[in-house]
Amino acid sequence: MTSRLESSPGSPPGTAAGEGTTAAPPLTGELRLRVGVRGSRSTAVGQFTSGALRVLRAHYPDASGQPSFTILNPGGGYLGGDSYSTRIDVLAGASVLLTTQSATKVYRTPQGPAQAFQHFDLGPGARLESVPDALIAYRDARYHQDTLVEMAPDASLALAEIVTQGWAPDGSAFRFDEVSLVTRVRISGRLAVADNLLIQPGDGGAGPLMLGGRSHVASLLVVDARADDGAVAAVRALVAERFPARADSPGVPLVGVTRLAVPGFALRALADSTQCAEAVIHGVLDWMRATWHGQGPLNLRKL
Amino acid sequence: MSQLATLLQLTDSALPTGAFSHSFGLESYLDSEEVRDEPTLLAWLEGFLATQLTYTDAVAVRRACAVVGVGGSAGIEVLDAELTALLVPAQIRAASLKMGRRVLEIAHYAFPSPLAEEYGAAVARGRCAGHYAIAFALAGAGQGLGEETLVEAYLYSTLTSLTYNAVRAIPLGQLAGQRVLAGLRTKVPSAVARSRMADPRHFGAAAPALEIHQMRHEHQRARMFMS
């Protein structure tokens, strides 16, 4: 990784604790972003990036005042031993859409797993939609992602993930070692959801209970006071209408939706293409946008 | 009382835990006919053993036993909350709680011990939700059964209930069911070992296709089972 320590202009000093003083091994890339309300819209009120993580200047895809931040990795991909840290603070009443510029690629990791730590803090009434591009794991790749969300009871969270395999040189798929995504959500400090997705292709991982012969796993975790039984029924109806799936129908995603122990739902989908996985996730995100926020569909135009 | 007799009673498929009304997602695979005969049933149960049973249930039994070892009821509360958060499909969470509370009730009469009573009291007070794997582990540990024995017993007895449920539902012959169980018996020791060596970060790791089927069971038509 070539780029080092670049502090973005406009980053107010002292807004993010512990800047540059950690004794842990140096991070490959680090991003800290604080978003607050200024007037009628949300905006970055603190920002710090270093190494192989950058964030593009916010843009406002619609009139809702919600900024879209695009994270990019100028290093081009994750390698063994890499470690990335992202911290996003969404202050009271603020709203953020996070996305990436392109797919996150994880290459061979003989030095140990590539690791990404994400910490999202959502204040009262805050809203975060995280809709990254797919994670593509290549041959012999091992990737560990730990996401910790601390949120207020009336905050709104939507975390999307899509995981797939890269193609090996011999044209075969599913040769990465392990992708492990651990997401823990705390509401007012109490553990609310622990979502643990583990894919180990060499360990029966492509079998009927794991991926059911599909190449893409998509997941959407929503924690929101509005996500009651009625909302889950509506999401289910929407999915059933658009993707009338049977487990044995090729090309049609297999989707499941369930209520969490707290207000919220988890959606999982297995699909055969990134496009199809995204169609499921975006369809549900768009439903929440329209129903809960009076907002238009996602517009993830890549800058 | 001999420990073997205790173990046999605790793992008896007729123990009224309600296991006979749960398929843990298997019924969705029956509905789609992905599981339809003896070979497909055996393959499904082997997959269930290698995924959810190993990474969630067996590890939960181990963690409960480990907490007993250090004598901390606070540790049981943490584990209980962790399981509620980890069991994402609603019917799987509900099944764990329904069977867990039933085991605590049974333990009160049949396997009384301070460990099981304390967990039962925490559930009654609302401090714990009452999960099956924890209740089973505490009921057994309270009778002096060791961790390795309890993990193996938990896995095998769960597979037994599921096999009997499948024999009714597919339906299969009784001897076919016994052949399936004999096949599974050879797979249980490696699952026991894998759960012992499991990376802590993999606790509760879900198998995506299994989870989707478990979620879809919530709105499946014509169900025999509650999960």
Interface residues (C-beta under 8 A of the other chain):
Chain A: H144 D146 S180 V182 R184 V185 R190 L191 A192 V193 A194 D195 N196 L197 L198 I199 G204 G207 P208 L209 M210 L211 G212 R214 V217 S219 R236 R246 A247 D248 L254 V255 G256 V257 T258 R259 L260 A261 A266 R268 A269 L270
Chain B: Y29 S32 E33 E34 A43 W44 G47 F48 A50 T51 Y55 A81 E82 T84 A85 L86 V88 P89 A90 Q91 R93 R201 H202 F203 G204 A205 A206 A207 P208 A209 L210 E211 I212 H213 Q214 M215 R216 E218 H219
